[in-house]
Amino acid sequence: MRQINNAKELLMSSLIDKKEKLFEIADYIHDNPETGYNEYKACKVLSEYLQQNGFEVEIGYGGLQTAFRAVYKNGEGGPCIGFLCEYDALEKLGHGCAHHLQGPSVIGAAITLKEANLQNPFSIEVIGTPAEETAEGGKTIMLKNGAFKNLDVALMMHGGDATITDIRSLALSEYVVTFKGISSHSAIAPEKGRSALEAIILSFNGLAYLRGHVRDDVRIHGIIEDGGSSVNAIPENSSARFEFRSYSRKYLDNVIERGIKIFDGAALMTETSYTIKKIVDFHNKIPVMSLNDLLMENAKIAGASRISPPRERTGSTDFASVMYNVPGSCIRVPFVEKGVPSHSKEWVEKGKSDDAHNALLLAAKILSMTAYDLITDNKLMIKIREEFNKEKLKNSEL
């Protein structure tokens, strides 16, 4: 168990001195909600504050206009600590996932570390990651464009109903499948038609049978997006959107191969053809329990409430794709009552409350102290990297 020391007390004290400005930025983002790829105001207010505090700022990082990277280097070498933040809002709801808290929290931690006059060499990268709520996930695009490659560790915070970390997440692949047949009058000349819709229905039936022959963690679901426009016309075109999930990316890829065979069979049975468009691939998280434990130890030092065991299994997230390549973790901190779900008006209504502000500040304290430990204890960074490599190897064998 790590103990508080003078350096950590100074970090937390420095954050208290900054809190009013951080709260102001969070409230501004909350009051100006912007959906994915449109977060110009949030990107501007966060990046400008970092620039004013001595960070070198790059706008449009990772190929996205509303992404940014802010860098500070203290000497040469040492670990590169990544603080990632999201700031997109939900369509027609606003900040129902509390992304407005993330940027102010991580920039507070980053600036506090910069001002701490640490003797050890290190660098900090604050990376603004847009469009988490979109189907493809902004971090996925940024990864493809070379983002995050300098990081030795990636840290995030998120609002919630408890102080907690996560262990596993579902890898995900999403596709749009479009069948093409031959249109004809359903009553007068059905023999001339080849139904694209029937191919879609056969695909759903085949995937339903596939669910009975895969591991328990696999999830397969879909919706029909285009089933035709007239009941008396055999649909020439029909499309559906499918998602495949598993806690193992490797196993999921095998399931998807079997799913594609079902689409092939549906086309064969209906004498239709089809195209398949990949929307996104998310990896599963590579859990690093020593990093989770470090965050929770510092959460206790910071006086966190509602401390809970880590969530064993969660859904799918673009941050998992970062964590597949870099050791990472996200500390969740409470600002709503236990059991209140995210993506709700209750989260929006609590977004500027004292509880939300306190959660922002708490997470900044946890992140700054965790980064301090990683910077000043080289053995700890080595341990985390070794555990990450071991877990990733184990994951590749699943």
Buried (B, 14 or more C-beta within 10 A) or exposed (E): EBEEEEBBEBBBEBBEEBBEBBBEBBBBBBEBBBBBBBBBBBBEBBBBBBBEBEBEBBBEBBBBBBBBBBBBBBEEEBBBBBBBBBBBBBEEBBBBBBBBBBBBBBBBBBBBBBBBEBEBEBBBBBBBBBBBBBEBBBBBBBBEEEBBEBBBBBBBBBBBBBBBBBBBBBBBBBBBBBBBBBBBEBEEEEEEBBBBBBBBBBBBEBBEEBEEEBEEBBBBEBEBEBBBEEEEBBBBBBBBBBBBBBBBBEBBBEBBEBBBEBBEBBBEEBEBEBEEEEBBBBBBBBBBBBBBBBBBBBBBBBEBEEEBEBBEEBEBBBBBBBBBBBBBBBBBBBBBEEEBEBEBEBBBEBBBEEBBBBBBBBBBBBBBBBBBBBBBBEEBBEBBBEBBEEBBEEBEEB
